[in-house]
Amino acid sequence: MGKLAVQKYFSFMMLIITFLMMVFTFVGLFGGEVNPSGNMARALLVFALPLLIAGNAILLLYWLILRRWHWALMPFITLLCCIPYIGTLYKFGGIDEASEKQAGLKIATYNVAGFGREASGFIAQDILAEMKKQKVDILCFQEYSDHSGDKKNSESYKEYFPYMAEGKSDMVIYSRYPIVNSKNIPFEMTNNSAMWAEVKINEQVIRVYNAHLETTGINGTLHRAAKVQDNTGLEVENNHLLRALYGNYAIGMMARAGQANVLAMDMRESEAPIIVCGDFNDVPYSYVYNTMKGDLIDGFKECGSEWMYTFRGGNKKVRIDYIFHDKMFKGLTYYKKDLTYSDHYPVFHKIELNNEN
């Protein structure tokens, strides 16, 4: 009788865990619909979605092994509802070579981390060579530096990209097509910013946004905590560190949300069809992702392949760099290249312009 009671108690606890896992997953799936200000817990669950999905998969397997089909329905239904989210991170298949050969506009976005702040200009030139190889037509850089020793990168880039629009400090858009208008969009109390350039392709004008939203601040907090310990020998209490991490991350989330709102308002005023590129410093299904995307199309969901992550710093492999496009265009290919010059990977997206569907 004692053994049976323990089994019943364990099954009951697993059922509670299954129910809570389902609830937290659904809250995470809809957490990106609310502004993080005043809804921080819901917003943070978006970041836990990969772990929650893995937990639901384990629970589904557990209930199937026990042949408790009715309890297996909870994680099964939850996983079915996660398919659209999974589609922002992974898609079966590879690059469609036939689509890559089609005529179209190739856009690239890349946070180059100041070209490693090296003086020879080698990194900038190697990246330019890669852009030529990929036949890029419009290139958006974040954390761009125009100086390589006593030379300017823009001087060497203009042979392939004859048109350029400069944003605030470290933002630039290069183009092989004429830039007829541009605008800087600074953000308050931060070095981050955004910009757009209107590019004329044949007789069509397209507005291309380049955005670099607020960083998380976690790496800076960890660095400062380590520095305190190294310099003083004092142990930073875990709860203090956790509070600092949470505080920095919460502030970053709220700042990004406000910046995304500013850009969304600007996008709504555009009379030209738009393409949105940049380093959003936020994950798919977050408030920032949903706000920046609006009614645009996520290029990866349309024509990407395999696992898409764009940040390669440390052990974090997350998708925070994006290219979205207007519904009047059709995506042909979407991929990243494993360049190691930055803590980000460059993202490439080819679109067919003359699509009226």
Secondary structure, DSSP 8 states (H G I E B T S, - for coil): -HHHHHHHHHHHHHHHHHHHHHHHHHHHHHHTTS-STT-HHHHHHHHTHHHHHHHHHHHHHHHHHTT-HHHHHHHHHHHHHTHHHHTTTEESS---HHHHHSS-EEEEEEE-GGGGG-SS-HHHHHHHHHHHHTT-SEEEEES---EETTEEHHHHHTTT--EEEE-SSS-EEEESS-EEEEEEEE-TTSS-EEEEEEEEETTEEEEEEEEE-----HHHHHHHHHHHHHHH-----HHHHHHHHHHHHHHHHHHHHHHHHHHHHHHHT-SS-EEEEEE-SS-TTSHHHHHHHTTSEEHHHHH--EE---B-STT--B--EEEEE-TTSEEEEEEE----SSSB--EEEEEES----
